[in-house]
Structure formats: C-alpha cells, structure tokens
C-alpha cells in the first residue's frame, strides 16, 4: 500500500520525548499522518499503548524502536520497523542495551558539578518518564529550565558532547546485534539520520556495507535533522546501495523539535519506501 504521509521516527515519554503515545497518535492523525511508528530509544515498552492509540484514531501503525549502537568511536542509531515487539531476542537485547544508563548519568552529573552545575542528576530525573532511559536530553532540559542555557541547542554547544563538560562515553550495542535483533523479529533495520554522525567517506562506507552485511536494508532519507541537500545526498546513497528509503520527523517535543509530526517533504518518487516491504506488519 502507498502512504502519502508516513512518519516512522518519533519519541514519547517512554524514552526522551515529552508526550505520551496516546497524545502522539492524536497529533499524528490531526497532522495528516497516514502511517505512524513510535521509535523510543532502546525500548519497546510503549508499543502496545501506541498500537491501541493508533487504532483508536484510525491511524495505520508499524512497531518501532531506535537502537543505540557504538560504531567507529561514535553512537549510531538503528531504527527497527515492523518487528514482533514481543519476540524474546529483541526484548532481552534492548534491556541489555539500557543497562548502564544510570551509572553514566551519575558520571555526567559529577562532571557538571566540577564546572559549578550542581544537582544535575536529580534535576534531570524530574524530566524522565522511564528512569531506565535517562539520557542527555533529560540533562539538557534541566540545564535550560534552570537557566544555565537558553535552549537545548546551546546546551549541546557547551555541554554533554565530546570534549565538553558532562560528556561520558557509553558502550552501546554492536551494529551486528542491533540489526539481528530487528531482523530476527521479522522487522526491517534502518540507518537513522545518517548525516548526523559526521563520518568521513570511508567511515560511512564501512557503516553502510557492514550494516548491509548483517541484514540491514534501509536508510532514512528525509528526517527532521536533514537539510534538503542532505536528503538529496542520502537519496543518492539509497540508489547506489539499493537500500529502501525511510522517512521520519524524529519528533520529541512541540517546544524542541525542528519539525512536527507529519510535516516532512516527500521521498523522491524513484526510491522504494521501506513500508512497501512491511504491508503485512501494519496494525
């Protein structure tokens, strides 16, 4: 089936978004989305709620998650779509990936305290819907609301990124594991927002070819963090490597996100959308 406005990447309070799955479903529907996926970080705990909420408003739905992966010294995100969210390997794999976030968060807080910002761990917890998934985003909201920074963009210029106070590297899942969890659960693995990683041409080639070697078959072309030029570039990558194309706003919050649900430009017409291979998995 062809969908004119698919949005297959967003986050709820289950990870680092600010809206519930139920509110997101209504927002997606009202914004004209006709195929939706909730892709909370390293978590499938909101999937049953999202399915039920989508059905309640008459919205087609694909299960989703966004898996954190360590690759070439950076954190890369792999989106999974259309998988069985009750399958044991993906549930246990994501649980293992979540482990260590609390210790990392406490280390981040200690670093911020050294530059005069106290109480960051406790402050960040106030913004966490799921304590297992405390993240840099929650620290960023604390730093904005406490007046340290004017907005989250300033936070990530001054703090929480490599070489800045509050950055703590974390060892995430292996690329092979993330792709296998998704595909073993009958889903499709997608490289999320590829322009964000700042890889060299060789590093990006290594990411794509290793991803495909493990069974990955899709890449996000149109996303909330891609410029038009970047979308055109990754459309060409999809053509070159014969990857399926995905599309998602990466919406987190009405006050923080660059794009709202359902407000993306269309995929180039010559690309094969990822959802064409998932028609039997649509709820």
N, C-alpha and C positions, 0 to 999 in steps of 0.2 A: 504493500500500500504506500502511496505517496503522501507525505505530510508536508504542508507548505510552511509550517512554523514549529519545527521541533526544537526543544531546548533541553539538552541532555547533560547539563552540568550545573548544579546549584547545591547550596548547603543550608541546613536547618540548625536549630538549637541542639540537635543531637551531636553535631561537631562544632563548627565555629561560625555558623550563621546566627541571625538574631530572631528569625521567625520559625514557627512550628511547621511541621509537614502539612498540617491542615490549612494554615494560612497561606503557605506557599502554593498549594494546589489551587486555592481560590484565586490567588493573584495571577498564577499562570493562565488559568482559564479566562479571567477577565482581560488579560493582555493578548488573547488570541492564540495562545499556545495550543497545538493540537496533538503533540506527543511530548511527554514530560518525563524527566528522570531526576530523582533526588540522589546526589552522589556524595554523601557525607564522608569525611576523611576516615579511612581505616575502620569503617563501621557499617553494619547493616541493620542496626537496632531500630532505625526509623522506617524500614521498608514496608512492614505490614501497615503502619499508620499511613504512609504515603499511598500505597495501593488503595486502601479503603477511602482515603480523602479524594483521590483522583476519580474513583468510581462514583463517589457521591456527587461530584460536579460534572460528570460526563466527560472526563479527560482521559485519553489514552496514556498508558504508563508503561515504562520499562524500568526494571530494577536497576540500581546503580550503586557504585561506591567509587572512591578515589583513593588509591593505594599509594602510600609514601614509599619511595624506592631510593636507595643510595646507588649512584652511578657516577663514575669519573669524578669523585670528590664532591658531588652536588646532590641535592634532593630533587628527584624527578617524580612526577605524578603520573600514574597509570590509572585511567578510568576504566571500570568494568561496567558493561551494559548487558541487560537481558539474561542474567545468570539466575540460577536457583539459589536464592538467598538463604535457604536452609541447609544447603549442602555442607557437609562437615568440614571439608578441607578449607573452604574459603572462610567459614566462621572461625575455625581454630587459627588459621593463618593470620587473619585480621586481628584476632585477640592478641596473638604474639607480637604483632607489629605495634599495637597500642602500649605494650608494656614498656616501662622506662620513661614515659612522658612526665610522670610526677617528679622523678628524680631530676630530669632535665629541667623542669620548670623551677625547681628549688635552686638549681645551679644558676639559672638565668636571673632569679631574684637576688642571689648573692652577688652576682656581677653588677647588677644595677645598684645595689646598696653601696658598693665600693665607689660609685660616682655620685653618691648623695641621694639616690632614689630609694627610700625605704618602703617596706611593706608591699612590695610588688606582687609576691606570690599570693598573699591574702587578698590583695586588690584585684588581681586577675581572676581569682576564683569566683568573685561576685558576678562575673560575666559568663561563667561556664555552665552550660546546660548538662553536660556529661563530664564529670571530673576525670574520667579515664582519657579524655581527649583535650585536656588543657593544652593550649598552643600559643604561638607567638601572637596570633590575632587577639587573644584574650588579654595578653600583656599590653598590646597596642591600644586597646580600648581603655584599659586602666590609665595608661600614660596620657591619653587625650583627655579623659574625663577628670583627671587630677590636675590638669593644666600644665603638665610637663611639655606637651606638644600640642600644636593647634589642630592637627588632623593625623590620620594614620599614615599618610604619605610622608609627613615629617618624621614620624616615628621610625619608619624604615630607612630614612636617610641618615638618622642619627644613632639609632639603636637596633639591636636584635638581628642585624645582618652581619655577615662575615667581616671581622675586623673591627666591629663596633661593640660598645658595651651591651651586655645582655645576650650575645650570641653564644649558643652552646651547640656544637655539632652533635647529631644523633645518628646512630647507625640504624637505618630503616631496613625494609625487606630487600632481598635481592631481586633484580629485574626478572630473573627466571622464575622465582617463586610467585611473584605477583601475577605474571602472565599465566602461569599454570593454575593458580587458584581460580582465576576467572574462567579459563577455558575448560577446566575440569568440571566446572559447574554449568557448562553449556552456554557461557557468555562470550562476548567479544571484548578483547582488550584494546584500549585506545591510548595513544600517547597524548597526554593533556597539554594544552597551551605550550607547544614546543619552542616558541620564540622567547619564552621567559628565562630559559636556562643559561643563555649566553655562551653556549658551546662554540668551540671552533668548528670549522667544517669537518675536520677529521673526527672530532668527538661526536658530532651529530650523526655522521655516517655510521660510527660504531654503535651508537644508541639504536638507530633505526634498524640496522642489519641484525644486531643481537636480539632486539625486540621481535623481529620477524622470525628469526631462527627458533625462538621459543614458542612461536604460535600467535604472536600479535599481528593484527590485520588492519588496524585503523589508526587514524591520526586526526586530532582536532584541527580544523582549518579556520573556521570562523568562531572566535571566542571573545569574551569580554575583555581580555588583555591583549588581543592582537590589533594592531593598526590595519588599515586597508592594505598597505604594502606587505605586511607580514602575512595577512590572509592570502594574498596573491602568491607569495613565496611558498607557503605550505600547500597551496593548491597544486603548485608545480611539483612539490615533493610527493604529494599523493599520486600524481600522474606518473612520475618517474619510477616510484617503487610499487605502483599498482595497489595502493592502500585505499581502503574505504575511508570516506570523509565524514567527520562528525562536526557537530555544531552545538555550542552551549555558552550561556552567558557567564557562568561561574558566579552567579548571584549569591551574595552573602547577606546583604542588608540594604534597606532603602536609603540609608544615610552614608553608606560606604562604597557601594559597588559602582563601577563605571557604567555598566549597562543594567537595565531592568530585565526581568524575565520576558522573553518573547520579543525583544527589540533588536535582534541581530539582523544583519544583512543575510541574503540568501547564499547558499552554497553555489559555486559555479555549476552550470547545468550539465557539464560533461563529466563531473565526478559521480561516483557511485556512493550514495548516502549509506551510512552504517546501518540504518534502520531497515533497509531493504532486505538484509540478511537476518532480521530478527522479528519478522512479522508474526511468527508463531509464539513469540515470547511477550507480546504486548498484552497487558492486562486491560 
